[in-house]
């Protein structure tokens, strides 16, 4: 993503409030933001309407507690690249509609508080209660279609690295797109793309992360980051940390991404069964290729490459 030249005034206003002990006068905000006192009042009123805990007195305004909002103005330098909706069918659907309308070009982060029809691979439902982090990264990687899964690998490696290093959670990658903690799913990744064989036109990476959302009792093998850490998690801080880690990796071939993925994998070295509509294959997972395909050694010592399917550990 690229930084914007002109920032949303709410971004600077919130920064000033958060960095001020006590009240901040409307006059000071007007002078620092180079806008009228009336404009300051309108921004304050809009922030209150959006749920910000703002108090006012004769001395000015103050932000009374820390917030956990995902509005575009919460991301300095990126407000024009962040799209937020309180409720959507899915962030993937919204990404598609934006691309089809051709109103916005370039990389985007699309966020929602709640998805009514969140989905994973093979159109499986992804339960998306408030409190989780549900997003789609709309990207334009310089890759042929055959290597599109490298972006899935990049997102998975970034998530696991961040969960391990910043949250001390023993996360791992289950091929091809699940993030597990001791066998329970904490996140899933869905990649969809369009283009020609030699070039991806655009690629959407849908990511659902259980932060502090309620997990239905019907989902027995799922967990949330709050349950694992015992602490309340700020989703904006989580997202910023994830994007920084995501950008540490590269989807370019021979970049070291495969090495990182294998380091975090809980699939390599295990006997697994891959189920697909065409066939089931059982064998020991011995490697992963640059394009994200899994290499199995079957029980008759045949080495085979699997490009997609549902994986079960034996």
C-alpha positions in Angstrom: 0.0 0.0 0.0 1.0 3.6 -0.5 0.8 6.5 1.9 -1.7 9.2 1.2 -0.6 12.7 0.8 -3.7 14.1 2.6 -4.7 12.5 5.9 -8.2 12.3 7.3 -8.6 15.0 10.0 -10.1 12.4 12.4 -6.8 10.6 12.3 -4.8 13.6 13.6 -7.6 14.6 16.0 -7.6 11.1 17.6 -3.8 11.1 17.8 -3.9 14.5 19.6 -6.5 13.3 22.1 -4.6 10.1 22.8 -1.4 12.0 23.4 -2.9 14.6 25.7 -3.3 14.1 29.5 -6.6 15.7 30.4 -8.7 17.9 28.2 -7.8 19.2 24.8 -9.3 22.5 23.8 -11.3 23.1 20.7 -9.1 26.1 20.0 -5.9 24.0 20.1 -7.4 21.3 17.8 -8.6 24.0 15.4 -5.2 25.6 15.2 -3.3 22.3 14.9 -5.6 20.8 12.2 -6.0 24.1 10.4 -9.8 23.8 10.4 -12.6 25.9 11.9 -13.9 25.4 15.5 -17.2 24.3 13.8 -15.4 21.7 11.8 -13.7 20.4 15.0 -17.1 20.1 16.6 -18.5 18.2 13.7 -15.6 15.7 13.8 -16.1 15.2 17.5 -19.9 14.7 17.0 -19.2 12.1 14.3 -16.7 10.3 16.5 -19.2 10.1 19.4 -21.8 8.7 17.0 -19.3 6.0 15.9 -18.9 4.9 19.5 -15.8 6.8 20.7 -15.9 7.5 24.5 -15.4 11.2 24.4 -16.2 13.6 27.2 -16.5 17.4 27.0 -16.1 20.1 29.6 -15.5 23.9 29.5 -11.8 23.1 29.2 -12.2 20.9 26.1 -12.5 17.3 25.1 -10.9 14.0 26.3 -10.9 10.4 25.2 -11.8 8.5 28.3 -10.7 5.0 27.5 -8.8 3.0 24.9 -10.8 1.9 21.9 -10.8 -1.0 19.5 -12.2 0.3 16.3 -11.2 -0.5 12.7 -12.4 2.6 10.9 -10.2 3.9 8.1 -9.0 6.9 10.0 -7.5 4.6 12.7 -4.7 3.8 10.2 -2.4 6.8 9.6 -1.2 7.1 6.1 -3.5 4.4 4.8 -7.0 5.8 5.3 -7.7 5.7 1.5 -6.6 2.1 1.3 -8.8 0.8 4.2 -12.5 0.1 3.6 -14.6 -0.7 6.7 -18.2 -1.9 6.9 -20.0 -2.9 10.1 -21.7 -5.8 8.4 -21.3 -7.5 5.0 -22.1 -10.8 3.4 -18.3 -11.4 3.3 -15.3 -9.2 2.8 -14.4 -11.3 -0.3 -17.8 -10.4 -1.9 -17.1 -6.7 -1.2 -13.6 -7.0 -2.7 -15.1 -8.5 -5.9 -17.7 -5.8 -6.2 -15.1 -3.0 -5.8 -12.9 -4.6 -8.4 -15.8 -5.1 -10.8 -16.9 -1.5 -10.4 -13.4 -0.3 -11.2 -13.9 2.7 -8.9 -10.8 1.9 -6.9 -7.5 0.7 -8.2 -4.6 -0.5 -6.2 -4.1 -2.5 -3.0 -6.8 -2.4 -0.4 -7.6 -3.8 3.1 -11.3 -4.5 3.4 -12.6 -5.0 7.0 -15.9 -5.9 8.5 -17.1 -6.2 12.1 -19.4 -9.1 11.1 -19.9 -11.3 8.1 -23.3 -12.9 7.4 -22.0 -15.3 4.9 -18.3 -15.6 5.6 -16.8 -18.5 3.8 -13.7 -20.7 3.6 -12.5 -23.1 1.0 -15.1 -25.1 -1.0 -17.7 -22.5 0.2 -17.7 -23.8 3.7 -19.2 -21.4 6.2 -16.9 -19.3 8.3 -18.8 -18.2 11.5 -18.0 -14.5 11.8 -19.3 -13.1 15.1 -18.3 -9.6 16.3 -15.0 -9.4 18.1 -13.0 -11.3 15.4 -10.9 -9.9 12.7 -12.4 -10.5 9.3 -10.6 -9.0 6.3 -9.6 -9.3 2.6 -6.3 -8.1 1.2 -6.9 -7.0 -2.4 -3.5 -7.4 -4.1 -1.9 -7.2 -7.5 1.1 -9.6 -7.3 3.5 -9.9 -10.2 3.1 -13.6 -10.5 1.7 -16.2 -12.9 -1.5 -17.9 -11.9 0.3 -21.1 -11.0 2.1 -19.3 -8.2 -0.9 -17.5 -6.7 -0.9 -19.8 -3.6 2.4 -18.2 -2.6 0.4 -15.3 -1.3 -1.6 -17.8 0.9 1.7 -19.1 2.1 2.9 -15.5 2.8 -0.2 -14.7 4.9 0.1 -18.0 6.8 3.8 -17.6 7.6 3.2 -14.0 8.7 0.3 -15.0 11.0 2.2 -17.8 12.7 5.4 -15.7 13.1 3.4 -12.9 14.7 1.3 -15.2 17.0 4.5 -16.9 18.2 6.7 -13.9 18.7 4.3 -11.2 19.8 1.6 -13.2 21.6 3.6 -16.3 22.7 1.0 -18.6 21.1 2.3 -22.0 19.8 0.6 -21.6 16.3 1.4 -23.7 13.3 0.3 -24.1 9.7 -1.9 -26.9 8.5 -1.6 -27.3 4.7 -3.0 -25.6 2.8 -4.6 -22.7 4.6 -5.4 -23.3 8.3 -3.7 -21.8 11.4 -3.9 -24.1 14.4 -2.9 -23.9 18.1 -2.6 -27.4 19.6 -5.1 -28.8 17.0 -7.6 -26.0 17.4 -8.3 -23.6 14.5 -7.6 -20.0 15.3 -7.5 -18.6 11.7 -8.2 -19.6 8.1 -7.1 -18.2 4.8 -9.0 -18.2 1.5 -7.4 -17.0 -1.8 -9.3 -16.2 -5.0 -7.7 -14.8 -8.1 -8.5 -13.8 -11.7 -6.2 -13.3 -14.7 -4.4 -15.2 -17.4 -2.1 -18.2 -17.1 1.0 -16.0 -17.2 -0.2 -13.1 -15.1 -2.5 -12.6 -12.1 -4.9 -9.6 -12.8 -5.9 -9.3 -9.2 -5.9 -11.6 -6.1 -8.0 -11.5 -2.9 -6.7 -13.0 0.3 -9.6 -13.5 2.8 -8.4 -14.0 6.4 -10.6 -14.8 9.4 -9.0 -14.7 12.8 -10.7 -15.6 16.1 -9.6 -12.7 18.4 -12.3 -12.4 21.1 -15.4 -13.4 19.2 -17.8 -16.0 20.6 -17.2 -19.5 19.3 -20.4 -21.6 18.8 -20.5 -24.8 20.8 -20.9 -26.7 17.5 -17.3 -25.8 16.6 -15.4 -28.1 18.9 -11.9 -27.6 17.5 -11.7 -23.8 17.5 -10.1 -21.3 19.8 -9.7 -17.5 20.2 -6.6 -15.5 20.9 -8.2 -14.0 24.0 -8.8 -17.4 25.5 -5.2 -18.5 24.8 -3.6 -15.4 26.2 -6.1 -14.5 29.0 -5.9 -10.9 27.9 -8.1 -8.5 25.9 -6.7 -8.0 22.4 -6.7 -4.8 20.5 -7.6 -5.7 16.9 -6.2 -2.6 15.3 -2.8 -3.3 16.9 -3.1 -6.9 15.9 -3.8 -5.9 12.3 -0.9 -3.4 12.1 1.5 -6.0 13.5 0.2 -8.6 11.0 0.7 -6.3 8.0 4.2 -5.4 9.1 5.0 -9.1 9.4 3.3 -9.9 6.1 5.5 -7.3 4.4 8.6 -9.0 5.8 8.0 -11.9 3.5 8.0 -11.9 -0.3 5.8 -13.8 -2.7 8.6 -13.8 -5.3 10.0 -17.3 -6.1 13.3 -18.2 -4.3 12.7 -15.5 -1.7 12.9 -17.8 1.3 9.2 -18.0 1.9 9.1 -21.8 1.5 11.8 -22.2 4.1 9.8 -20.0 6.5 6.6 -21.9 5.8 8.2 -25.3 6.4 9.6 -23.9 9.7 6.1 -23.2 10.9 4.3 -26.2 9.4 2.7 -29.0 11.4 2.1 -31.0 8.2 5.7 -31.7 7.0 6.9 -35.1 8.4 3.4 -36.4 9.2 1.4 -39.1 7.6 -1.7 -37.5 6.1 -4.6 -38.2 3.8 -5.6 -35.6 1.1 -9.2 -35.9 0.1 -10.5 -34.3 -3.1 -13.5 -34.9 -5.4 -11.3 -37.0 -7.7 -9.3 -39.2 -5.3 -7.9 -39.7 -1.8 -4.2 -40.0 -1.3 -2.4 -41.1 1.8 1.3 -40.7 2.4 4.0 -38.9 4.4 4.2 -35.2 3.7 7.9 -34.7 2.9 8.1 -31.3 1.2 6.3 -28.3 -0.2 7.1 -26.8 -3.6 7.6 -23.2 -4.6 4.0 -23.1 -5.9 2.6 -24.3 -2.6 1.9 -27.8 -3.7 2.5 -30.6 -1.2 4.8 -33.5 -1.9 3.8 -36.9 -0.5 5.6 -40.2 -0.3 2.9 -42.9 -0.5 3.0 -46.3 1.2 4.4 -47.9 -2.0 7.2 -45.4 -2.0 5.8 -43.4 -4.9 6.4 -39.6 -4.7 3.4 -37.6 -5.8 2.5 -33.9 -5.8 -0.8 -32.6 -4.5 -2.0 -29.2 -5.5 -5.3 -29.0 -3.6 -7.6 -30.9 -1.4 -8.6 -31.3 2.3 -5.9 -32.6 4.6 -6.4 -34.9 7.5 -3.6 -35.9 9.9 -3.5 -39.6 10.6 
